[in-house]
């Protein structure tokens, strides 16, 4: 008769599975691990493992909290993993958008290019007054103002030349005196209004201009050259003489006085024009055309001065091509690329107001001719007075 190896009861008391030595009751009570059933010490059968005690309420709560904490940690881990993936994508795109590589330029010694400083002087009208009440206080002009503006003209000419000579090799200033430096008596109203008679006005202009040239010589290292062309206001005739505009102009006489004043100065060379239009060469290929400007007829049409002046320049270029055409007469600073129109020293007056001209402060024009490419116009700047 079989006895249970766990509880010791025999078949008369409990039932046994087929071929087993452990009864049904012990089999269902014991853990499924055979190690617990058959662990022997000194050849004896191990005692049965007691069932674990049922968990307490506190233990159950702790177990529940631990499971919730574990769930939260898993959720946070999942979110952090997704955030890391997103940031890696953003960092990859940001890498594509990084700024350009900065190249550090090495200093290298370069020779300064040669250049000539050019200044236009025209339409000073030194003895023609401007009453500020007549132009709403926009301007005032008399002999004292004309002298002050003349001084500013030469001071600022030297200042601009000195500034640009730091980057370029400038050895001389070329002055283009383009006429109407005084008003004369060509109209009846000028006979009544001008502050000086034509001869006295010419002498005053010579004194003012010579003083300015002397200032340039005393305060700068530059040589002074230039061309002097008369305007229409200095004429001694009722109308302009096309065939002899210089020989019939009081301005020509004033120009010759200036040239004689510096004939023994090696740093000064002025040429008094014998004709109304003068061509001059700078460097190998730069040709300058200089004139006063009364040759261009401007009727105030659409497009302003540009259309008639472009036509004139194109017509003149068919005979002698010029790199630049410089002129005054219109009292308006204008850079047209192939031509430069000078402003005025007298500034806005009753005549400009009557014809509807745009207001412009008194100014002249400064520009550079660089030696590059055989000569080319570069900087254009106003000379404020």
Residue pairs with C-beta under 8 A, 6 or more apart in sequence:
1 10
1 11
1 12
2 10
2 11
2 16
2 21
3 9
3 10
3 11
3 21
4 10
4 14
4 16
4 21
4 22
4 23
4 26
5 21
5 22
5 45
6 22
6 23
6 26
6 30
6 37
6 45
6 48
7 14
7 23
7 25
7 26
9 23
14 23
14 24
14 25
15 23
15 24
16 22
16 23
16 24
17 24
17 27
20 27
22 30
22 37
26 48
29 48
29 51
30 36
30 37
30 48
30 49
31 37
31 49
36 46
36 48
36 49
37 46
38 45
38 46
39 46
40 46
55 63
111 169
112 167
112 168
112 169
113 168
113 169
113 370
113 371
113 372
114 168
114 169
114 170
114 171
114 283
114 370
114 371
115 164
115 168
115 169
115 170
115 368
115 369
115 370
115 371
115 378
116 170
116 171
116 172
116 173
116 174
116 282
116 368
116 369
117 157
117 160
117 161
117 164
117 165
117 170
117 172
117 173
117 174
117 222
117 366
117 368
118 173
118 174
118 176
118 326
118 366
118 367
118 368
118 369
119 157
119 173
119 174
119 175
119 176
119 364
119 365
119 366
119 383
120 176
120 178
120 326
120 328
120 340
120 342
120 364
120 365
120 366
121 153
121 175
121 176
121 177
121 178
121 181
121 342
121 364
122 176
122 177
122 178
122 179
122 180
122 181
122 231
122 292
122 327
122 328
122 329
122 342
122 344
122 364
123 178
123 179
123 180
123 181
123 231
123 328
123 329
123 331
123 342
123 343
123 344
123 345
123 346
124 146
124 149
124 150
124 180
124 181
124 182
124 205
124 344
124 345
124 346
125 141
125 180
125 181
125 182
125 183
125 233
125 344
125 345
125 346
126 143
126 146
126 150
126 181
126 182
126 183
126 196
126 201
126 204
126 205
126 208
126 345
127 143
127 146
127 182
127 183
127 194
127 195
127 196
127 200
127 201
127 204
128 141
128 182
128 183
128 190
128 193
128 194
128 195
128 346
128 349
129 141
129 142
129 193
129 194
129 195
130 139
130 140
130 141
130 142
130 346
130 347
130 348
130 349
130 350
131 140
131 350
132 138
132 139
132 140
134 349
134 350
134 353
135 348
135 349
135 350
135 353
138 348
138 359
139 347
139 348
139 349
139 362
141 346
141 347
141 349
142 195
143 195
143 196
143 204
146 208
146 345
146 346
147 208
149 345
149 362
149 385
150 208
150 209
150 211
150 212
150 345
150 385
151 211
151 212
151 215
152 384
152 385
153 212
153 345
153 364
153 383
153 385
154 212
154 213
154 215
154 216
155 215
156 383
156 384
156 385
157 173
157 216
157 366
157 383
158 173
158 215
158 216
158 219
158 220
158 222
160 366
160 381
160 383
161 170
161 173
161 220
161 222
161 366
162 220
164 170
164 368
164 379
165 222
168 368
168 370
170 222
170 368
171 222
171 223
172 222
172 223
172 224
172 225
173 216
173 220
173 222
173 223
173 224
173 225
174 225
174 226
174 227
175 213
175 224
175 225
175 226
175 270
176 226
176 227
176 229
176 290
176 326
177 209
177 226
177 227
177 228
177 229
177 255
178 229
178 231
178 290
178 291
178 292
178 293
178 326
178 327
178 328
178 329
178 342
179 229
179 230
179 231
179 232
179 233
179 234
179 251
179 292
179 328
179 329
180 231
180 232
180 233
180 234
180 292
180 328
180 329
181 205
181 209
181 231
181 234
181 251
181 254
182 196
182 198
182 201
182 202
182 204
182 205
182 233
182 234
182 251
182 254
183 190
183 194
183 201
183 233
184 190
184 194
184 198
184 201
184 233
184 234
184 235
184 250
185 191
185 194
185 197
185 198
186 232
186 233
186 235
194 201
196 204
198 234
198 250
199 250
202 234
202 250
202 251
202 253
202 254
203 254
205 254
206 254
206 257
206 258
206 261
209 258
210 258
210 261
210 262
213 224
213 258
213 262
213 268
216 222
216 224
217 224
217 265
217 267
217 268
223 267
223 268
223 269
224 262
224 267
224 268
224 269
224 270
225 268
225 269
225 270
226 269
226 270
226 271
227 270
227 271
227 273
227 278
227 280
227 290
228 251
228 252
228 255
228 258
228 259
228 270
228 271
228 272
228 273
229 246
229 273
229 276
229 277
229 278
229 290
229 291
229 292
230 245
230 246
230 249
230 251
230 252
230 255
230 273
230 276
230 292
231 249
231 251
231 292
231 293
231 294
231 328
231 329
232 240
232 292
232 294
232 329
233 251
234 249
234 250
234 251
234 252
234 254
235 241
235 245
235 248
235 249
235 250
236 248
236 249
236 250
237 248
240 294
241 247
241 248
242 276
245 275
245 276
246 252
246 272
246 273
246 274
246 275
246 276
252 272
252 273
255 270
255 272
255 273
256 272
258 270
259 270
259 271
259 272
262 268
262 270
271 278
273 290
276 291
276 292
276 295
277 289
277 290
277 291
277 295
277 316
278 289
278 290
278 291
279 287
279 288
279 289
279 290
279 320
279 322
280 287
280 288
280 290
281 287
281 288
282 288
282 369
282 375
283 369
283 371
283 374
283 375
284 374
284 375
285 323
285 373
285 374
285 375
286 323
286 324
286 369
286 374
286 375
286 376
286 377
287 320
287 321
287 322
287 323
287 324
288 322
288 323
288 324
288 325
288 326
288 369
289 316
289 320
289 322
289 324
289 325
289 326
290 325
290 326
290 327
291 325
291 326
291 327
292 327
292 328
292 329
293 327
293 328
293 329
293 330
293 341
294 329
295 312
296 305
296 308
296 309
296 312
296 327
296 329
297 308
298 304
298 305
298 308
298 309
298 330
299 308
300 355
300 356
301 307
301 308
305 330
305 332
305 334
305 341
306 334
306 336
309 336
309 339
309 341
310 336
313 322
313 325
313 338
313 339
316 322
316 325
322 338
323 338
323 375
323 376
323 377
324 338
324 339
324 340
324 369
324 377
325 338
325 339
325 340
326 339
326 340
326 342
326 365
327 339
327 340
327 341
327 342
328 341
328 342
328 344
329 341
330 341
331 343
331 344
331 346
331 352
331 357
331 360
332 341
332 343
332 357
332 358
332 360
333 341
333 342
333 343
333 360
333 363
333 365
333 382
334 340
334 341
335 341
335 380
340 365
340 367
340 380
342 364
342 365
343 360
343 362
343 363
343 364
343 365
343 382
344 360
344 362
344 363
345 362
345 364
345 385
346 362
347 360
347 361
347 362
348 357
348 359
348 360
348 361
352 359
361 384
362 384
362 385
363 382
363 383
363 384
363 385
364 382
364 383
364 385
365 380
365 381
365 382
365 383
366 379
366 380
366 381
366 382
366 383
367 377
367 378
367 379
367 380
367 381
368 377
368 378
368 379
369 375
369 376
369 377
369 378
370 376
370 377
370 378
